[in-house]
Amino acid sequence: MFRCGNWCYCGKVTFDFSDPDDSDSESQSDMKLKDIPRIIPMLQRQQGKLAFYCNATAVPKESDFYIPLETQNEAQDFLAAELQSDHLGEAIERFEKMYPWMDSDEVKTYFELNCAVGEDMDTVQCVCSKTYARGLIFITIYFEGTFYVSISDGYGDQPLLDVRFPDVSNHGEGITLMSYLDNDIEARWQKLTLWQSLAEEMKLSSLLAPRKKKTKNLASDSYVQSYIVLKGDGGNDTFRTAMFRFGSWCYSGRVQLTSNLALADLPHVIPALRMQQSRLEFLCDVASMPSKSPFVRPMEFCSRVAPVMESEVVESEGVLMNLVERLGNMGLGDSISQWLEGDPGQSFFEFNFAKDNETDKAHNDVELMCTKCYTPNGLVTITIYFGGVYYLSLLEGGGEQPLLDSKFPNVAGKGRGYQIRAYGSGVDNWESLRKVSIWQTSEAMQKEMEERIGKVRQ
């Protein structure tokens, strides 16, 4: 919520509190006290997302903002009364003789009021307010159970909308002025401290300028279409965060699917995503993916292991030839040979891998990932990730290909299958790989059985 004068506005805005210099940071929503000076400029840039809510004197009591606003007003009233009291005045006068910086115009200071606000403020990340009264500017900040208050000169012309707030995270020497722990009347307020501020004043231009984010280049030489669907919030939630890569461009947004996805839903999920493209907004060029994006790690992992999977498929040819020969000696070679040497779309490969820290980070938030890669040699490689398993299917890509192809194979229907290789410690670039198998699709096997029955009847 944003209050300007007597008017209150409400809406959803986006804040990025990640540290651009910290490549190990996992979260964009872990707000720290030092981020306060950037919050209001961020909010100002997103005013178009806020709608009129109510008059400042008529905030509904059932509103989520009512108690935080009341708590802030109580803190301001308490501190204003304390600043006018004799006991605080005497304490400040006594400490000024011991600490000259308290009475220096060159030193910036602020008050810290520790309090017991209760569970009603648990969902509040921060409250920031700026009040102009009697020629003074009172800046009040609430963060994690503590109020911070600075007072400055407010005479002269003042901007209609001032987005500058002090940094109260960097302090020097401090003096405990009052302790209220033994005062039952003021049990909510615990301790009042005056701090010497060491924070440097930031220029308004630097606050308003968006942070330059670190990016990663995930571009490839092949034409790629990718769909990534992140896991939902659980329960009956039907909305998912999804990303669609179309060549070099990436789009992201919230899409609606079934509450529980199954591998068999894949042939229907991708067309459903395509029908909701209007819900996706442009995210970035694939060559400059934000390093904090939840899609980066799964994309990086898939790009790294894709050549490994393709290499395993190529090397499986010898194993499969030996299999055909061995089964031929048993009188079963014709059937297997017809399958393996036929349409590659009748088969798919399955890659099982062990869980470790790297694979968990790459896949924990991913429910489904599908990639279609058109290689220069005319081969179409289809990679699917679901439920901790990768699947690979190969198609002939000769001739013209559709610019946008949402058709993906059904890898849930398994006919007969054979294990090609097993690994105890994986391979280069995929140490967690454990097993490679090949499967005939259930549709292909059903068709083969029907043809056999037809020949027998003839």
C-alpha positions in Angstrom: 0.0 0.0 0.0 1.1 3.5 -0.8 -0.3 6.6 0.9 0.2 10.1 -0.6 -1.4 12.8 1.5 -5.0 11.7 2.2 -5.2 9.1 -0.5 -4.2 5.4 -0.3 -3.3 3.2 -3.2 -2.9 -0.6 -3.3 -1.6 -3.2 -5.7 1.0 -5.8 -6.4 4.5 -4.6 -7.2 7.8 -6.4 -7.8 10.9 -5.9 -5.6 14.4 -7.3 -6.4 16.5 -7.3 -3.3 19.2 -9.6 -4.6 22.8 -8.5 -4.4 24.3 -8.1 -8.0 27.7 -8.8 -6.6 26.7 -12.0 -4.8 26.5 -14.8 -7.4 25.5 -17.3 -4.7 22.4 -15.5 -3.6 19.4 -17.7 -4.1 16.5 -15.3 -3.4 15.2 -12.1 -4.8 12.8 -11.5 -1.9 15.2 -11.6 1.1 14.9 -8.0 2.0 17.5 -6.5 4.4 17.6 -3.3 6.4 20.1 -1.8 4.0 17.6 -2.1 1.1 15.2 0.4 2.6 16.6 3.4 0.7 15.8 1.6 -2.6 12.3 0.5 -1.7 10.4 3.7 -2.3 12.1 4.5 -5.6 11.2 1.0 -6.7 7.6 1.6 -5.7 7.5 5.0 -7.5 8.5 3.4 -10.8 5.6 1.0 -10.4 2.8 3.4 -9.5 0.9 2.4 -12.6 0.3 -1.0 -10.9 -1.5 0.6 -8.0 -5.2 1.4 -7.9 -7.0 3.8 -5.5 -7.8 2.0 -2.3 -9.4 4.4 0.2 -9.1 7.7 2.1 -6.3 7.6 4.7 -8.8 8.1 7.5 -11.0 5.3 6.3 -8.8 2.3 6.0 -11.0 -0.8 6.7 -10.3 -2.5 10.0 -10.3 -5.9 8.2 -7.6 -4.7 5.8 -4.2 -6.2 6.1 -2.8 -2.7 6.3 -4.9 -1.4 9.2 -2.9 -2.9 12.1 0.6 -1.9 10.6 -0.6 1.7 10.1 -2.1 1.8 13.6 1.1 0.4 15.1 3.2 2.9 13.3 1.0 5.8 14.5 1.3 4.5 18.0 5.1 4.4 17.8 5.3 7.9 16.4 3.0 9.2 19.1 5.0 7.5 21.8 8.3 8.8 20.6 6.9 12.3 20.1 5.7 12.3 23.7 9.0 11.0 24.9 10.9 13.7 23.1 8.9 16.3 24.9 9.2 14.6 28.3 11.5 15.9 31.1 13.1 12.5 31.8 14.3 12.0 28.2 15.4 15.6 28.0 17.5 15.2 31.2 19.0 11.9 29.9 20.0 13.6 26.6 21.5 16.6 28.4 23.5 14.3 30.7 24.9 12.1 27.8 25.8 15.2 25.6 28.5 16.1 28.1 30.0 12.6 27.7 29.5 12.2 23.9 30.1 15.5 22.0 28.8 14.0 18.7 25.3 14.1 20.1 25.2 17.9 19.9 27.2 18.2 16.6 25.4 19.6 13.5 27.9 17.7 11.4 26.8 14.3 12.7 23.7 12.6 11.5 21.8 10.6 14.1 18.6 8.5 14.4 16.6 6.8 17.1 16.0 3.1 17.4 12.9 2.0 19.3 12.7 -1.7 20.2 9.3 -3.0 20.8 7.1 -6.1 21.1 4.6 -5.7 18.3 3.0 -9.2 18.4 2.0 -11.6 15.7 -0.1 -9.0 13.8 3.1 -7.6 12.3 4.7 -11.0 11.3 3.6 -10.7 7.7 4.9 -7.1 7.4 8.3 -6.7 5.8 8.6 -3.0 6.4 6.7 0.3 6.9 8.2 3.6 5.8 6.6 7.0 6.3 7.6 10.6 6.1 5.6 13.1 8.1 6.0 16.9 7.8 4.9 18.8 11.0 5.9 22.1 12.7 8.9 22.7 10.4 10.3 19.2 11.0 10.5 16.1 8.9 9.9 12.8 10.8 11.0 9.7 9.0 9.8 6.5 10.5 10.9 3.0 9.4 9.6 -0.3 10.8 11.7 -3.4 10.1 11.7 -6.8 11.9 10.2 -5.6 15.2 12.1 -2.3 15.4 11.2 1.3 14.6 13.9 3.7 13.3 13.2 7.4 13.5 15.2 10.3 12.1 14.3 14.0 12.5 15.5 16.7 10.2 14.8 20.3 9.3 11.6 20.8 7.2 11.5 24.5 6.6 11.4 25.9 3.1 10.0 24.3 -0.1 9.7 20.6 0.1 9.1 18.2 -2.9 5.6 17.0 -3.3 6.8 13.4 -3.5 10.2 12.7 -1.8 11.5 9.2 -2.3 14.7 9.6 -0.3 14.9 7.6 2.9 18.0 7.2 5.1 20.1 4.1 5.4 19.8 3.0 9.1 21.8 -0.2 8.7 25.2 1.4 9.1 25.7 3.0 12.5 28.6 4.0 14.7 28.5 4.7 18.4 25.1 4.3 20.2 23.7 5.4 23.5 20.8 3.7 25.3 18.6 6.6 26.4 15.7 4.8 28.0 14.8 1.3 29.0 11.1 0.5 29.5 11.3 -3.1 30.4 10.4 -2.4 34.1 7.6 -0.1 33.2 4.3 -2.1 33.0 2.5 0.9 31.5 4.8 1.0 28.4 5.3 -2.8 28.2 5.0 -2.6 24.4 8.0 -0.3 24.1 11.3 -1.8 25.4 14.3 0.4 24.7 15.1 3.7 23.1 18.6 4.1 21.6 20.3 7.0 19.8 22.7 6.0 17.1 25.4 7.9 15.2 24.9 7.3 11.5 27.9 6.3 9.3 25.9 5.8 6.1 26.8 7.9 3.2 24.1 9.9 1.6 23.1 8.4 -1.8 22.3 10.5 -4.8 18.7 10.4 -5.9 19.8 9.5 -9.4 21.5 6.3 -8.1 18.4 5.3 -6.2 16.2 5.7 -9.2 18.5 3.9 -11.5 17.7 0.2 -11.8 20.4 -2.1 -10.8 22.5 -3.7 -13.5 21.8 -7.4 -13.2 24.3 -10.2 -13.9 23.3 -12.3 -16.9 24.3 -15.6 -18.5 24.7 -16.5 -22.1 22.6 -19.6 -22.8 22.5 -19.2 -26.6 23.3 -22.1 -28.9 24.1 -22.7 -32.6 20.9 -24.6 -33.2 17.3 -23.4 -33.4 15.7 -24.2 -30.1 12.1 -24.2 -28.7 11.8 -24.8 -25.0 9.0 -25.0 -22.4 9.7 -24.9 -18.7 6.9 -25.2 -16.2 7.8 -24.6 -12.5 6.0 -26.5 -9.7 2.9 -24.9 -8.2 2.2 -23.9 -4.7 0.6 -27.2 -3.8 -3.0 -28.2 -3.1 -5.4 -27.5 -5.8 -3.4 -24.6 -7.3 -3.8 -24.7 -11.1 -1.5 -21.8 -11.9 2.1 -22.3 -12.7 5.0 -20.0 -13.6 6.3 -20.9 -17.0 8.8 -19.9 -19.6 8.8 -20.3 -23.4 11.9 -20.0 -25.5 11.3 -19.3 -29.1 14.7 -19.2 -30.9 16.6 -16.4 -29.2 13.6 -14.9 -27.3 12.4 -16.0 -23.9 8.9 -15.2 -22.5 7.6 -15.8 -19.0 4.4 -15.6 -17.0 1.6 -17.4 -15.1 -0.4 -20.0 -17.0 -3.3 -22.3 -16.0 -2.9 -26.0 -16.2 -4.4 -29.0 -14.2 -3.5 -29.0 -10.4 -1.6 -32.3 -10.9 0.5 -32.9 -14.0 1.3 -36.4 -15.1 3.8 -37.6 -17.8 0.9 -38.8 -19.9 -0.4 -35.2 -20.0 2.6 -33.9 -22.0 1.1 -34.1 -25.5 -1.7 -31.9 -24.2 0.2 -29.6 -21.9 2.4 -28.0 -24.6 -0.6 -27.1 -26.9 -2.3 -25.7 -23.7 0.7 -23.5 -23.1 0.7 -22.3 -26.6 -2.9 -21.3 -26.3 -1.9 -19.1 -23.3 0.9 -17.2 -25.0 -0.8 -13.9 -24.4 -0.2 -14.4 -20.7 3.5 -14.5 -21.2 5.6 -11.3 -21.3 9.0 -10.9 -22.9 11.7 -11.9 -20.4 15.0 -11.5 -22.2 17.3 -12.6 -25.0 18.6 -16.1 -24.3 22.1 -14.6 -24.6 21.4 -12.4 -21.6 19.4 -14.5 -19.2 19.2 -12.9 -15.7 21.5 -15.1 -13.5 18.9 -15.0 -10.7 16.1 -16.4 -12.9 14.7 -19.7 -11.7 15.0 -21.0 -15.3 18.7 -20.5 -15.6 19.9 -23.6 -13.6 17.6 -26.1 -15.4 18.5 -24.6 -18.8 22.2 -24.8 -18.0 22.0 -28.4 -16.8 20.0 -29.5 -19.8 22.4 -27.8 -22.2 25.3 -29.4 -20.5 23.9 -33.0 -20.5 22.3 -32.8 -24.0 25.5 -33.7 -25.8 26.1 -36.5 -23.3 22.6 -38.0 -24.1 23.3 -37.6 -27.9 26.6 -39.3 -27.5 25.0 -42.2 -25.5 22.5 -42.6 -28.3 25.2 -42.8 -31.0 27.2 -45.3 -28.9 24.2 -47.4 -28.3 24.1 -48.6 -31.9 26.7 -51.3 -31.3 24.9 -52.5 -28.2 21.6 -52.7 -30.0 23.2 -54.5 -33.0 24.5 -57.2 -30.6 21.1 -57.4 -29.1 19.4 -58.0 -32.4 22.0 -60.6 -33.3 21.6 -62.4 -29.9 17.8 -62.4 -30.1 18.0 -63.5 -33.8 19.6 -66.7 -32.6 16.5 -67.2 -30.4 14.2 -66.6 -33.3 13.1 -63.1 -32.2 15.5 -61.0 -34.3 13.0 -60.0 -37.0 10.6 -58.3 -34.7 13.4 -56.4 -32.8 15.1 -55.4 -36.0 11.9 -54.1 -37.6 11.4 -51.9 -34.5 15.0 -50.6 -34.1 15.7 -50.0 -37.8 12.3 -48.5 -38.4 10.9 -45.0 -37.8 13.0 -43.4 -35.0 9.7 -41.8 -33.8 8.7 -45.3 -32.6 11.4 -45.2 -29.9 12.7 -43.0 -27.1 15.6 -43.2 -24.7 15.4 -42.9 -20.9 18.2 -41.5 -18.8 18.0 -42.1 -15.0 20.4 -40.2 -12.8 21.2 -40.0 -9.1 20.2 -37.1 -6.9 23.0 -34.9 -5.6 23.4 -31.2 -4.7 23.8 -30.1 -8.3 20.9 -32.0 -9.7 18.7 -30.8 -6.8 19.5 -27.2 -7.4 18.8 -27.6 -11.1 15.5 -29.5 -10.8 13.9 -28.9 -7.4 11.5 -26.2 -8.7 10.9 -27.7 -12.1 7.8 -29.8 -12.9 8.3 -30.1 -16.6 10.9 -29.2 -19.2 10.6 -29.8 -22.9 13.1 -28.8 -25.6 13.0 -29.3 -29.3 16.4 -28.6 -31.0 16.7 -28.4 -34.8 20.3 -29.2 -35.7 22.1 -28.1 -38.9 22.3 -31.8 -40.1 18.5 -32.0 -40.3 18.0 -34.0 -37.1 15.4 -32.9 -34.6 16.3 -33.7 -31.0 13.5 -33.7 -28.4 14.5 -33.6 -24.8 11.9 -34.0 -22.0 12.5 -33.8 -18.2 9.8 -35.0 -15.8 9.8 -36.6 -12.4 13.5 -36.8 -12.0 14.1 -38.5 -15.4 15.3 -37.3 -18.8 13.8 -38.7 -22.0 15.3 -38.2 -25.5 13.5 -38.8 -28.9 15.0 -38.3 -32.4 13.1 -37.3 -35.5 14.1 -36.8 -39.1 14.0 -33.1 -39.8 14.4 -33.1 -43.6 12.4 -30.5 -45.5 10.7 -27.4 -44.2 9.9 -27.3 -40.5 7.1 -25.4 -38.8 8.2 -22.1 -37.2 6.4 -23.1 -34.0 5.9 -26.8 -33.4 4.0 -27.7 -30.2 3.9 -31.5 -31.0 5.8 -33.6 -28.5 5.9 -37.4 -28.2 4.1 -39.4 -25.5 6.9 -41.0 -23.5 4.5 -42.2 -20.8 3.3 -45.1 -22.9 6.1 -47.8 -22.8 6.0 -50.9 -24.8 9.0 -53.2 -24.6 12.4 -51.8 -23.5 16.0 -52.7 -23.0 18.7 -51.4 -20.7 21.7 -50.2 -22.8 24.2 -49.2 -20.1 24.5 -48.8 -16.4 27.0 -46.6 -14.7 28.3 -46.6 -11.1 29.8 -43.1 -11.2 28.4 -41.5 -14.3 30.4 -40.1 -17.3 32.2 -36.9 -18.1 29.9 -33.9 -17.8 27.3 -36.0 -16.1 28.7 -37.7 -13.1 25.2 -38.5 -11.7 24.1 -40.5 -14.8 23.3 -44.1 -13.7 21.2 -45.9 -16.4 20.4 -45.6 -20.1 17.5 -47.5 -21.6 15.6 -47.6 -24.9 11.8 -48.0 -25.1 9.4 -48.8 -27.9 6.3 -46.6 -27.7 3.1 -48.3 -26.6 1.5 -47.1 -29.8 4.2 -48.6 -32.0 4.1 -51.9 -30.2 0.3 -52.0 -30.4 0.5 -51.4 -34.1 3.1 -54.1 -34.5 0.9 -56.6 -32.7 -2.1 -55.8 -34.8 -0.1 -56.3 -38.0 1.1 -59.7 -36.7 -2.5 -60.7 -35.9 -3.5 -59.6 -39.3 -0.9 -61.7 -41.0 -1.8 -64.8 -38.9 -5.5 -64.4 -39.9 -4.5 -64.3 -43.6 
